[in-house]
Amino acid sequence: MSTQIIITLPDDIYQRAERFARLANCDVASILVDTIQLSIPRLSVGTLAILSLSLSFLINKSWC
């Protein structure tokens, strides 16, 4: 299943993706999908709980 989205990219980011797509003989959308898939790790429920607690601690911690 896929979800279609519309994103606005800065010109320089789009140009980089476009150049890379040309070199790889792919379309820009495929390059962006692959980049996102490789950039966002798959997280288990347990990992998400630990990450959530860690972030909550860091956000609420007093650094004084």
Secondary structure, 3 states (H helix, E strand, C coil): CCCCCCCCCCHHHHHHHHHHHHHHCCCHHHHHHHHHHHHCCCCCHHHHHHHHHHHHHHHHCCCC
